[in-house]
Amino acid sequence: MEQTIESLEEWVDLTINLLYEEWISGEYTRLSDCPAFEECVVYRKTINYLIEAIYMTEDVEELKMEPITKIFLKHYNEMSKSLN
């Protein structure tokens, strides 16, 4: 199952890149309007569901993936710094 989670995390990274491209296009006024946003959310929900199924501990919340908006903002800030 951990391999599945790792694979899905790679897809999140790829989809976050796509979301970034959609966002900087200026075509969308809200991040959630971007087509890739929902795909990112589905990956996140799936990963968190798998984490809950595998790790049945009190610390499971700490293992879960952050909300997509937080992940996106980190990516956006990193990309903005690399352009400057």
C-alpha positions in Angstrom: 0.0 0.0 0.0 2.9 2.4 0.7 4.0 2.0 -2.9 0.5 3.0 -4.0 0.7 6.1 -1.8 4.1 7.0 -3.2 2.9 6.6 -6.7 -0.1 8.8 -6.0 2.1 11.4 -4.5 4.1 11.5 -7.7 0.8 12.1 -9.6 0.0 14.9 -7.1 3.3 16.6 -8.0 2.6 16.3 -11.7 -0.9 17.6 -11.3 0.2 20.5 -9.1 2.6 21.5 -11.9 -0.4 21.5 -14.3 -2.5 23.4 -11.8 0.3 26.0 -11.6 0.3 26.4 -15.4 -3.5 26.8 -15.5 -3.4 29.4 -12.7 -0.6 31.6 -14.2 -2.5 31.6 -17.5 -4.8 34.2 -15.9 -7.8 32.3 -17.3 -9.2 31.5 -13.9 -10.3 33.8 -11.1 -10.3 31.1 -8.4 -7.9 28.3 -7.9 -10.8 25.8 -7.6 -12.0 26.9 -11.1 -8.8 25.4 -12.7 -9.6 21.9 -14.2 -6.6 20.3 -12.5 -7.7 21.4 -9.0 -10.4 18.7 -8.7 -7.9 16.1 -9.9 -5.5 17.2 -7.1 -8.2 17.0 -4.6 -9.2 13.5 -5.6 -5.6 12.3 -5.3 -5.3 13.9 -1.9 -8.5 12.3 -0.7 -7.4 8.9 -2.0 -4.0 9.2 -0.3 -5.5 10.3 3.0 -8.0 7.4 2.8 -5.2 4.9 2.3 -3.2 6.4 5.1 -6.2 6.0 7.4 -6.6 2.4 6.3 -2.9 1.5 6.8 -2.1 3.5 9.9 -4.8 3.0 12.5 -3.2 5.1 15.1 -3.9 8.3 17.0 -1.2 10.1 15.0 -2.8 9.4 11.6 -3.7 13.1 11.2 0.0 14.0 11.2 0.6 11.6 8.4 -2.2 12.9 6.1 -1.5 15.1 3.2 -1.9 18.9 3.5 -4.8 20.6 1.8 -4.2 21.2 -1.9 -4.2 25.0 -1.5 -1.3 24.8 1.0 0.6 22.5 -1.3 -0.1 24.8 -4.3 1.0 27.9 -2.4 4.4 26.3 -1.5 4.9 25.3 -5.2 3.8 28.7 -6.4 6.3 30.4 -4.0 9.1 28.1 -5.1 8.4 28.7 -8.8 8.2 32.5 -8.3 11.6 32.5 -6.5 13.2 30.5 -9.3 11.9 33.0 -11.9 13.5 35.9 -10.1 
